[in-house]
Amino acid sequence: MANIGFIGLGNMGGPMASNLLKAGHSVRAFDLVDSALQAIANEGGEACDNALTAVDGVDVVISMLPASVHVENLYLGDKGLLTAIAAGTLVIDCSTIAPASSRKVSEAAAAKNIPMIDAPVSGGVGGAVGGTLTFIVGGESEAFDQAKPLLEDMGKNIFHAGAPGAGQVAKICNNMLLSVLMTGTAEALQLGVDNGMDPSVLSEIMRTSSGGNWALEVYNPYPGVMEGVPSSNNYEGGFLVDLMIKDLGLALEAALDTGSATPMGTLARNLYINHRKLGNGRKDFSSIQQSFVEK
């Protein structure tokens, strides 16, 4: 069993740390929110006053933070964690951030003989709670092999995408495609409903035809068509519009860096930004369906 320092106990990080405790690991944790620290302490973890204390003497450091700036501030600089983490300590960053930022931190870690992987996740809060997350890993093979048993305590599907930063690239590519599929599915469903079709019937027809996709299979955006999904719960829970916009921004940033053409991803981002302006930032991303309803 490992002695783990865990930084970031939000909606995703909290359940992930909890699953590590359930697997028998010891967890020393830090978060800016006192209630999150208390929750992990109630489950047998150790709540720390700061990040440096949380990583002192541990075997593995895991971070789950909101954005690139937070990850860089945590690890880099004169007071960053890389100045305190012992050489040979495995670092796993599960945040979804810009590939360039991930590579920057990974290179700084490598210079100090600290193996590091980027391991952004897919599967949402439900996957974090249930321990069924997908981890998309970038990093050296040796570090991936070392991290895999721990990732398996928090997730179901573990992929090695390639070199440092590759996990972030694969994650933003996946979410860009997801946004395009969801907006297209919502548009098609609304067209059918506006022309008198039952959305359940149309969904089944498209699901089993050439238009079939993940949204129609397991995450239908039209209210009442599918049980147990956000669209049938006033679009509460799931993956927030705010987070989809963040990931689409990362995809656009990566596209600008490489000169890649992403017209569909850019259009989807604009649709989600307009949707957020109507007060939907904290709704599930499938609520984009509402954007196609005639007001």
N, C-alpha and C positions, 0 to 999 in steps of 0.2 A: 504494500500500500504506500501511496505517496503522501508527502507533506506538501500541501499546495497553498500558495498565496494567490488569492482571487481578488481582482480589482474591478469593481463595477457590478452592483447587485440590482440592476434595473429589472424591467419586465422579462428580459431574457436571461440576464446574468444570475439573478436570484434563483430561479428554478434549476439552472445548470449547476450552480454551486451546491444546491440541495441534493441533486442527484449524485454528485461526487461524494457527499457525506453518506448517502444511502449505500453507496458502493464500498464504503469502508475507509475512504481516504480522510485524512485530517485536513481541515480547511481553515486558514487564517484569512480573514476578509476585510476589505475596506470599501466604503462607499460614502458619498457626501450626505446621504439621507439616513438619519438615525434609525428610522423605522425599519429600513432594509437591513441594517446591521443587527438590530434587535431580533428580527425574524430569523436570520441565519444563526444567531447565538442560541435562540430557542430550539434549534434543530441540532445543536451540538457543535457548531462551528465557533471559532474565536473571532470576536469583533475587535478590530484594531482602530487606533486613533488616526492613523495615517498610512499611506501606501508603503512607505519605507519600512515601517514596523511589520506590515503584512508580508513582505517578501524576505524578511530577515531569516536566513538559515533554511529556507525552503528548498525542496527538490525541483519544483515546477512553479512557474508564474503564469497565470491565465488572466487576460484582461478582456473586458467586454464594454466598450465605450461608444459614445454616440457618433463621433466624427474624427476626421484626420487630425485636426488641431488638438483634440484631447489626447490622442495616442502619442503624437509627437511631444506634447508637453509632459506626458507621464514618463516617457522613457529617455528623452534627450535633454541635453543641457547640463549645467554644472550640478543641478539638484535632481536630475532625472534618475529613474530607477536603474539605468545601466551603469551608473556610478556605484551602486550598492549591491547589485546582484552578482553573486560569485560566478567565476568562470565555470562553464560546464553545466550551469543551471538551465534547464529547458524553459523557453518562453513561448507561450501560445497566445497570439492575439486573435480573438474571435470577432473583433469589431469589423464592420463593413466600412472601408475607407478607400481613398484614392490609391491605386496601385503604386504611384510614384512615392507617396508617403510611406506605404508599407515597405517598399524597397529601401527607402532612406533609413528607416529604423532598423531593418534587418541587416543592412550593411554596417551600421554602427554597432549592432550586437555582435556581428561576426568579428569585427575588429577587436573585440574584447573576449573572444573565444566563448561567446554565449550563443548556443544554437537557438534559432528562432524560426517559427513558422507563422504564416498568416493563415487563419482558419475561419473565414466568415461562414455563417450558417444560413440554412434555409429550413423552413418548417414552422416559423412563427412561434408565438407564445405557447400554443398547444403542444407543439413539438418539443419545446424546452421543458415543459412540465412533464410530458409523457416520456421523455428521454428518447425521442424518435427523430431528432434533428439530423439533417444532412450537413456534414462538414466538408467544405471545399478548400483543400489545403495547398498552399504554395510553400516551397522550402526544400532544403536538401533531403535526400532520401533517408539519411541516418536520423535526422530530426523527426521526419514523418514517422518512421518506424518506432521511434521512442514515444512519440505522442499518441499513436493510434490506440493503444489500450485505454488511455484516459478518455479519448474522444468517444470510444465505444461505450463508456459509462454514461455518456451524455447524449449519444446519438445512435442512429441505426445505419446510416449510409455514410461511409468515409471515402472520399476521393482525393487522390494526389494529383493535382492539376498540373504541377510542374515546378519551375524554379521560384524563388522568392517573388511575391507579388502576383503569381499566377492564380492563386486562390481568389484574390480580389477581382482580377480580370474576368474569371469565369463567373463569379457571383453577379457582377454588374451586367455581363452579357445575358445571363439567365433572366435577371429581373427586367432588363429592357425588353426582351422577348415577351415576358409575362405581361408587361404593360400593354404591349401591342395586341396580344391575344385577348386580354380582358376588354380593352376598349372596342376592338372589332366585334367581339361576341356581344357586348352590350348594345352596340349599334345595330347589329343584325336582329337581335331579339326585339328591340323597340320597333324596328321597321315592320316585323311580322305582327306584333301586337297592334300597331297603328292601322294595319290592314286587316284586322279582325281575327288573327290567329290566337289560339290558346298558347301561352308561353311554354307550358309543359310539353305540349305536343310538338311545337316547333323545336324545343330543346332536344327532344329525343330524336327527331328527324335529323337534325344537324349533327348530333353526337355520334350517330351511327353512319353518317355520310362523310363526304370529303371535307366538310367544315369541322369535323370533330376535333376537340382540343381539351386541354386540362381543365379549363374553366367550365366547360359543359360536363365534363366527367365528374368533377369533385367539388366545384366551387361556383356554382351557377349564380350569376349576378342579379337575376330577376327575382323579386320577392315572391315567396310562396312556392317556388318550383322545387326546391331541394331543402330537406330538413337539416338542421345542425350546421348551417353555414351563416355567415354574417348577414347576407341579404334577407334571411328570414328572421333576423333579430335586430331590425332597424339599423343594419350595417354596423353593429357594435362588435368589438373584439376583432381578432385577426390582424392583418397587416395594414397599418395606418397609411392614409393618403400622404401625410407628411413624410413618412419614411420612403414611400415609393418615389416621391419627388426628389428626395435626397439621393436615392440610388440612381435615378435618371440623370441627375446633375453630375454624379460621378462618371456615368457612362459618357455624357457629353464632354466632360473634361478629358477623359481618356481618348475620345475620338479626335478632339482638337490636338492632342499631343501627337497623334499618329497620322493625322490628316484623313481619318476614316470617314466615310459618308454614312450618316445615321438619320436619314429623313423620317423614317417611321418612328424611331425612338424620340426624335425631337418633337414630332407632332404629338405623340402620346404625352410627353412631358408638358407641353403647352396645354393640352386638355386637362391634365391633372392640376396644373397651376390655376387655371380658370375655375376648376371645380373647388379647389381650396378657398378661393376668393369668396365663394358663396357660403363659407363657414363649415366646410366639410373636412378640414385637415385632420381631425381626430376620428373620422369615420374609416371603416375598412375600405381598401382600395377598390373593391367591387362596387362601391357606391357610385362609381363613375356612371353606372346605369342611369342614375337620376339626371345626368347631364343631357340625356337624349330624350327625356320626356318633355313634350311641348308644354310650356308654362301658360 
